[in-house]
Amino acid sequence: MLQLHKFVFNPFYENTYLIWDDNSNEAAVIDPGCYDESEKKKIEDFISGKSLQLKYLINTHCHIDHMFGNAFIKDNYNPIFLAPEKDGFLLEIMIETAKNYGVELQPSPKPDKYISESEEFSLGNIKGQFLFTPGHTPGEVCLYFKKEKICFTGDVLFKESIGRTDLWGGDLEVLLQSIKTKLLTLPDDVVIYPGHESYSTIGHEKKYNPFLR
């Protein structure tokens, strides 16, 4: 069975997710936003407390609030680091971006592999798939587990809101197209876990999201 735990980290109140297969204990961290030593210790203690084997580090997109902990996770657990290729420019300017926001950022390692929709992803016997959903950034992806009816939507789709498109590479028309063709086509009872704020469902967003009417 797929298990998950949400941490809320850093000055941007970003959601970091640890997911794992409770049979094999194979795990992945999605968008590690752990910023300071206390936040790093929280995720470290959780991983050790559950005896998780961290197999993957995944960035749904490459904005700094989702990458503060990349170096820490990679250095301490050496998981396979997956990130969107079209967000590569954001990795290149991440230190400068952090300075502009008045925060410190340890440089992220380079991805071991770039994400594609054909990428095979599994934790134990649990299989997931990547959905290419640009618009918030040029390369952003969501991670969907069909059998478990769970989708991690990064900063694409939120509860009754959508990702901002006023940052580098953002495009409102592209974002709405991504949501309508890749996310709203999922079953209504799929639970979405976004990069900020609380969870929702596809059905709820179809009915109540003012940006999608």
C-alpha positions in Angstrom: 0.0 0.0 0.0 1.2 3.5 -0.8 1.8 5.6 2.3 2.5 9.3 2.5 3.5 12.0 4.9 3.4 15.8 4.3 5.8 18.3 5.8 5.3 22.0 5.5 8.7 23.6 5.1 10.6 26.9 4.5 9.5 30.5 4.4 7.2 29.7 1.4 5.1 27.1 3.3 5.9 24.5 0.7 4.5 20.9 1.0 7.2 18.3 0.9 5.9 14.7 0.5 7.5 11.5 1.6 5.8 8.5 -0.1 6.6 4.8 0.4 5.5 1.3 -0.3 4.8 -0.2 3.1 5.7 -3.7 2.0 9.2 -3.0 0.7 9.8 0.4 2.4 11.1 1.8 -0.8 10.5 5.5 -0.7 10.6 8.8 -2.6 10.8 12.4 -1.5 8.8 14.8 -3.7 10.0 18.5 -3.7 12.2 18.5 -0.7 11.8 22.0 0.7 13.6 21.5 4.0 15.4 24.8 4.6 17.2 24.9 7.9 18.8 22.4 10.2 15.6 21.8 12.2 13.6 21.0 9.1 16.3 18.7 7.8 16.3 16.9 11.1 12.5 16.4 10.9 12.7 14.6 7.6 15.8 12.7 8.6 14.2 11.5 11.8 11.1 10.4 9.9 13.0 8.4 7.3 15.1 6.7 10.0 12.1 6.1 12.3 10.2 4.3 9.5 13.4 2.5 8.2 12.7 3.9 4.7 15.0 3.1 1.8 15.0 6.4 -0.2 15.0 5.4 -3.9 14.1 8.6 -5.6 14.3 12.4 -5.2 11.8 14.1 -7.4 11.3 17.7 -8.3 7.9 18.4 -9.9 9.5 21.7 -11.1 12.6 23.7 -10.3 11.4 26.7 -8.3 13.6 27.3 -5.2 11.0 26.6 -2.6 10.7 23.0 -3.9 14.5 22.5 -4.0 16.0 23.9 -0.8 16.6 20.3 0.4 17.9 18.8 -2.8 21.6 18.8 -1.8 20.9 17.5 1.7 18.8 14.6 0.4 21.2 13.7 -2.4 24.3 13.9 -0.1 22.8 11.9 2.7 20.8 9.2 0.9 22.0 9.3 -2.7 18.6 8.6 -4.3 18.0 8.7 -8.1 17.4 12.4 -8.7 14.6 13.1 -11.3 13.7 16.5 -12.6 12.1 18.1 -15.7 14.6 18.9 -18.4 12.7 22.0 -19.6 13.3 23.5 -16.1 17.0 23.2 -16.5 17.4 27.0 -16.8 15.8 27.4 -13.3 18.5 25.2 -11.8 21.2 27.3 -13.4 19.9 30.5 -11.9 18.7 29.1 -8.5 21.4 30.9 -6.4 20.7 34.2 -8.0 17.0 33.7 -7.6 17.5 32.8 -3.9 19.4 36.0 -3.3 16.6 38.0 -4.9 14.2 36.5 -2.3 16.6 37.2 0.5 17.1 33.5 1.3 20.1 31.1 1.3 20.3 28.1 -0.9 22.8 25.3 -1.2 23.4 24.6 -4.9 21.4 21.6 -6.1 23.1 18.7 -7.7 22.3 18.0 -11.3 19.6 15.4 -12.0 20.6 11.9 -12.6 17.9 11.6 -15.2 15.3 13.9 -16.7 11.6 13.1 -16.4 9.6 12.1 -19.4 6.0 10.8 -19.5 7.4 7.4 -20.6 9.6 7.2 -17.5 9.0 4.1 -15.5 8.4 4.8 -11.8 7.8 2.3 -9.1 8.2 1.8 -5.3 8.1 -1.9 -4.6 5.1 -3.1 -6.5 3.4 0.3 -6.6 3.6 2.0 -10.0 3.2 5.6 -10.8 3.3 7.7 -14.0 4.4 11.2 -14.8 2.1 13.7 -16.5 3.7 16.6 -18.4 1.8 19.7 -17.1 3.7 22.9 -18.2 2.4 26.4 -17.6 3.6 27.2 -14.1 7.1 26.4 -15.4 8.1 25.1 -18.8 8.7 21.6 -17.7 6.5 20.9 -14.6 5.2 17.4 -14.1 2.6 15.8 -11.9 3.0 12.3 -10.4 -0.1 10.1 -10.7 -0.8 6.7 -9.1 -3.8 5.3 -10.9 -4.6 2.3 -8.7 -4.2 4.4 -5.5 -6.2 7.3 -7.0 -3.6 9.8 -5.8 -1.9 12.6 -7.8 0.8 15.0 -6.6 0.2 18.2 -8.5 3.1 20.4 -7.6 2.2 24.0 -8.3 -0.1 23.2 -11.2 -3.5 22.7 -9.4 -4.4 23.7 -5.9 -7.6 23.4 -3.8 -9.8 26.0 -5.6 -6.8 27.7 -7.2 -4.1 27.2 -9.8 -0.4 27.9 -10.1 0.8 31.4 -10.8 2.1 32.2 -14.2 3.8 35.5 -13.7 7.3 34.0 -13.1 9.9 33.0 -15.7 8.4 30.6 -18.3 4.9 30.8 -16.9 2.0 30.8 -19.4 -1.6 30.9 -18.2 -3.1 29.5 -21.4 -0.6 26.6 -21.4 -1.3 26.0 -17.7 -5.1 25.8 -18.2 -4.6 23.5 -21.1 -2.5 21.2 -19.0 -5.0 21.1 -16.2 -8.0 20.4 -18.5 -6.3 17.8 -20.6 -4.1 16.0 -18.1 -5.8 16.4 -14.7 -9.5 17.1 -15.1 -9.6 13.9 -17.3 -8.7 11.9 -14.2 -11.5 10.2 -12.2 -13.4 12.6 -9.9 -12.4 10.7 -6.7 -8.6 11.1 -7.4 -7.1 13.0 -4.4 -4.7 15.7 -5.4 -1.8 16.7 -3.1 -0.5 20.1 -4.2 2.8 21.9 -3.5 1.1 24.4 -1.1 -2.0 24.4 1.1 -4.4 21.4 1.6 -5.4 18.4 -0.5 -8.5 18.2 -2.6 -10.1 16.0 -5.3 -10.5 16.3 -9.0 -14.3 16.3 -8.6 -14.2 19.1 -6.1 -12.0 21.2 -8.4 -14.3 20.6 -11.4 -17.2 22.0 -9.3 -15.6 24.7 -7.2 -12.4 25.9 -8.7 -13.2 29.5 -10.0 -10.3 29.4 -12.5 -11.7 26.3 -14.3 -15.2 27.4 -15.0 
